[in-house]
Amino acid sequence: MRIARINSKEKDVNEEVTDLSLLDPLILKYKGRKGNLIPLLQGTQELYGYIPRAAFEKVSRETGIPLSNMFGVVTFYAQFRLQPVGKHIIKVCHGTACHVQNALEISESLEETLKIKDGETTEDRFFTLESVACLGCCSLAPVMMIGDQTYGKLTGNEAIKIVKNIRLAENN
């Protein structure tokens, strides 16, 4: 399952980034080096959690890499993000094993509880929900991951409990 990654109707959250000076050491490290595009993009995303428009423009201006090249790479590779994500990214596996074990129930339950759709982030930026092609845990199907933690053999209700417990634990 592939997430629609570009939505021109969404509000532009990219304007929130103000401290572009954080990019200076990264640009200094990779400027003029062969094969620098992906490390520059990865480093930018590591700094901000996604790649803001203003960061694209600064990197392009200071390295000479055309915006079109950067945008082409970012939209090709699923690792890159153009919008901010939540503190916790929930990845629900929709590979074959998980699909036949009703992964759709997990996704739908989480969407209803969190009041977001696949690929979206809660208003408080606490959770982002993503469908992924495979998490490589087929024997535990259906599976979801939150951060580094894998949860297997789930039902929709169990997935909801896990998410609620994470929120409770961090609110205490």
The 8 nearest C-alpha neighbors of each residue, nearest first, counted from 0:
[[1, 132, 131, 130, 2, 93, 94, 92],
 [2, 0, 3, 131, 130, 132, 4, 129],
 [1, 3, 4, 118, 0, 130, 117, 129],
 [4, 2, 5, 1, 118, 6, 117, 0],
 [3, 5, 2, 6, 74, 118, 81, 80],
 [6, 4, 3, 7, 81, 74, 9, 82],
 [5, 7, 8, 9, 4, 3, 10, 82],
 [6, 8, 9, 5, 10, 11, 4, 3],
 [9, 7, 6, 10, 11, 5, 12, 4],
 [10, 8, 7, 6, 11, 12, 5, 82],
 [9, 11, 12, 8, 7, 13, 6, 14],
 [10, 12, 13, 9, 14, 15, 82, 7],
 [11, 13, 14, 15, 10, 82, 83, 51],
 [14, 12, 51, 11, 15, 52, 16, 53],
 [13, 15, 12, 16, 11, 53, 17, 51],
 [16, 14, 13, 12, 17, 11, 51, 18],
 [17, 15, 14, 18, 13, 51, 19, 53],
 [16, 18, 19, 15, 14, 53, 20, 13],
 [19, 17, 20, 16, 21, 22, 15, 54],
 [18, 20, 21, 22, 17, 54, 16, 23],
 [19, 21, 22, 23, 18, 24, 17, 57],
 [22, 20, 19, 23, 18, 24, 46, 25],
 [21, 23, 20, 25, 19, 24, 26, 43],
 [22, 24, 26, 20, 25, 21, 27, 19],
 [25, 23, 27, 26, 22, 28, 21, 20],
 [26, 24, 28, 22, 27, 23, 29, 39],
 [25, 27, 23, 29, 28, 30, 24, 22],
 [26, 28, 24, 25, 30, 29, 23, 22],
 [27, 29, 25, 26, 30, 24, 32, 23],
 [30, 28, 26, 32, 35, 27, 31, 25],
 [31, 29, 26, 27, 32, 62, 28, 35],
 [30, 32, 29, 33, 62, 35, 27, 28],
 [33, 31, 29, 30, 35, 34, 28, 36],
 [32, 34, 35, 31, 29, 36, 30, 37],
 [35, 33, 36, 32, 37, 38, 29, 31],
 [34, 36, 33, 38, 32, 29, 37, 39],
 [37, 35, 39, 38, 34, 40, 69, 64],
 [36, 38, 40, 39, 35, 41, 34, 72],
 [39, 37, 41, 40, 35, 36, 42, 29],
 [40, 38, 42, 36, 37, 41, 35, 43],
 [39, 41, 37, 43, 38, 42, 44, 36],
 [42, 40, 38, 44, 43, 39, 37, 45],
 [41, 43, 45, 39, 44, 40, 38, 46],
 [44, 42, 40, 46, 45, 41, 39, 50],
 [43, 45, 49, 48, 50, 41, 47, 46],
 [44, 46, 42, 43, 48, 47, 41, 49],
 [47, 45, 43, 44, 48, 42, 21, 49],
 [46, 48, 44, 49, 45, 43, 50, 51],
 [49, 47, 44, 45, 46, 83, 84, 50],
 [50, 48, 44, 80, 47, 83, 81, 82],
 [49, 51, 44, 81, 80, 43, 54, 52],
 [52, 50, 13, 54, 53, 49, 81, 55],
 [53, 51, 55, 54, 13, 56, 50, 14],
 [52, 54, 56, 55, 51, 57, 13, 16],
 [53, 55, 57, 51, 56, 52, 58, 50],
 [56, 54, 52, 58, 53, 57, 59, 51],
 [55, 57, 53, 59, 54, 58, 60, 52],
 [56, 58, 60, 54, 59, 55, 61, 53],
 [59, 57, 61, 55, 60, 56, 62, 54],
 [58, 60, 64, 56, 63, 62, 57, 61],
 [59, 61, 57, 58, 63, 62, 56, 64],
 [62, 60, 58, 59, 63, 57, 26, 30],
 [63, 61, 59, 64, 30, 58, 60, 31],
 [62, 64, 59, 60, 61, 65, 58, 30],
 [63, 65, 59, 62, 66, 68, 69, 58],
 [66, 64, 67, 68, 59, 63, 69, 60],
 [67, 65, 69, 68, 59, 70, 64, 55],
 [66, 68, 70, 65, 69, 71, 64, 72],
 [69, 67, 71, 65, 66, 70, 72, 64],
 [70, 68, 66, 72, 71, 67, 73, 65],
 [69, 71, 73, 67, 72, 68, 66, 74],
 [72, 70, 68, 69, 74, 73, 67, 75],
 [71, 73, 75, 69, 70, 74, 76, 68],
 [74, 72, 70, 79, 75, 71, 76, 69],
 [73, 75, 71, 72, 76, 70, 77, 79],
 [76, 74, 72, 73, 71, 77, 70, 79],
 [77, 75, 78, 73, 74, 79, 72, 71],
 [76, 78, 79, 75, 74, 80, 73, 4],
 [79, 77, 76, 80, 73, 41, 75, 74],
 [80, 78, 77, 73, 76, 81, 49, 44],
 [81, 79, 49, 82, 50, 78, 83, 73],
 [80, 82, 50, 49, 51, 79, 83, 4],
 [83, 81, 80, 49, 84, 12, 50, 13],
 [84, 82, 49, 48, 85, 81, 80, 12],
 [85, 83, 127, 120, 82, 124, 86, 48],
 [86, 84, 124, 126, 125, 127, 87, 120],
 [85, 87, 125, 126, 124, 88, 84, 127],
 [88, 86, 126, 85, 125, 145, 89, 146],
 [89, 87, 127, 145, 126, 128, 85, 146],
 [88, 90, 145, 128, 144, 127, 129, 87],
 [91, 89, 129, 144, 143, 130, 128, 131],
 [90, 92, 143, 130, 131, 129, 142, 89],
 [91, 93, 131, 133, 142, 94, 143, 134],
 [92, 94, 98, 132, 97, 131, 102, 133],
 [95, 93, 133, 132, 97, 92, 96, 98],
 [94, 96, 98, 97, 99, 93, 133, 137],
 [97, 95, 98, 99, 137, 94, 140, 100],
 [98, 96, 141, 140, 100, 102, 94, 93],
 [97, 99, 95, 102, 93, 101, 100, 96],
 [98, 100, 101, 96, 97, 95, 102, 141],
 [99, 101, 97, 98, 141, 102, 140, 96],
 [102, 100, 103, 98, 99, 104, 97, 141],
 [103, 101, 98, 105, 97, 104, 141, 93],
 [102, 104, 106, 101, 105, 107, 98, 93],
 [105, 103, 107, 102, 155, 106, 101, 108],
 [106, 104, 155, 108, 102, 103, 107, 154],
 [107, 105, 103, 109, 108, 104, 110, 102],
 [106, 108, 110, 104, 109, 105, 103, 111],
 [109, 107, 105, 111, 155, 110, 106, 104],
 [108, 110, 112, 106, 111, 107, 113, 159],
 [111, 109, 107, 115, 113, 116, 114, 108],
 [110, 112, 114, 108, 109, 113, 107, 115],
 [113, 111, 109, 114, 110, 108, 159, 115],
 [112, 114, 110, 115, 111, 109, 121, 126],
 [115, 113, 111, 110, 112, 116, 121, 109],
 [116, 114, 110, 113, 119, 121, 120, 117],
 [117, 115, 110, 119, 118, 114, 128, 120],
 [116, 118, 129, 128, 119, 130, 115, 110],
 [119, 117, 129, 128, 2, 116, 127, 120],
 [118, 120, 116, 117, 127, 115, 128, 121],
 [121, 119, 127, 126, 85, 124, 84, 122],
 [120, 122, 124, 123, 126, 125, 115, 127],
 [121, 123, 124, 120, 125, 126, 115, 85],
 [122, 124, 125, 121, 85, 126, 120, 86],
 [125, 123, 85, 121, 122, 126, 120, 86],
 [124, 126, 85, 86, 123, 87, 121, 127],
 [127, 125, 85, 87, 121, 120, 88, 124],
 [126, 128, 120, 88, 85, 119, 84, 89],
 [127, 129, 89, 118, 117, 119, 88, 90],
 [130, 128, 90, 118, 117, 89, 91, 131],
 [129, 131, 91, 90, 92, 0, 93, 117],
 [130, 132, 92, 133, 93, 91, 129, 90],
 [131, 133, 94, 93, 0, 92, 130, 134],
 [134, 132, 94, 92, 135, 131, 93, 136],
 [133, 135, 136, 92, 132, 131, 142, 137],
 [136, 134, 133, 137, 94, 138, 92, 139],
 [137, 135, 139, 138, 134, 140, 142, 133],
 [136, 138, 140, 139, 96, 135, 97, 141],
 [137, 139, 136, 140, 96, 151, 141, 152],
 [140, 138, 151, 152, 137, 136, 141, 142],
 [141, 139, 97, 142, 137, 152, 138, 151],
 [140, 142, 97, 152, 102, 100, 153, 151],
 [143, 141, 151, 140, 150, 92, 139, 91],
 [142, 144, 91, 90, 150, 92, 149, 151],
 [145, 143, 149, 90, 148, 89, 150, 146],
 [144, 146, 89, 148, 88, 147, 87, 90],
 [145, 147, 148, 144, 88, 87, 89, 149],
 [148, 146, 145, 149, 144, 88, 150, 87],
 [147, 149, 145, 144, 146, 150, 143, 89],
 [150, 148, 144, 143, 151, 147, 145, 142],
 [149, 151, 143, 142, 144, 148, 153, 152],
 [152, 150, 142, 139, 153, 141, 140, 149],
 [151, 153, 141, 139, 140, 142, 154, 150],
 [154, 152, 151, 141, 157, 158, 142, 155],
 [153, 155, 157, 156, 105, 158, 152, 104],
 [154, 156, 105, 158, 108, 104, 157, 159],
 [155, 157, 159, 158, 154, 160, 108, 105],
 [158, 156, 160, 154, 159, 155, 153, 161],
 [157, 159, 155, 161, 156, 160, 154, 153],
 [160, 158, 156, 162, 157, 161, 163, 109],
 [161, 159, 157, 163, 158, 162, 164, 156],
 [162, 160, 164, 158, 159, 163, 165, 157],
 [161, 163, 165, 159, 164, 160, 158, 166],
 [162, 164, 160, 166, 165, 161, 159, 167],
 [165, 163, 167, 161, 166, 162, 168, 160],
 [166, 164, 162, 168, 163, 167, 161, 169],
 [165, 167, 163, 169, 164, 168, 170, 162],
 [168, 166, 164, 170, 169, 165, 163, 171],
 [169, 167, 165, 166, 171, 170, 164, 163],
 [168, 170, 166, 167, 171, 165, 164, 163],
 [169, 171, 167, 168, 166, 165, 164, 163],
 [170, 169, 168, 167, 166, 165, 164, 163]]
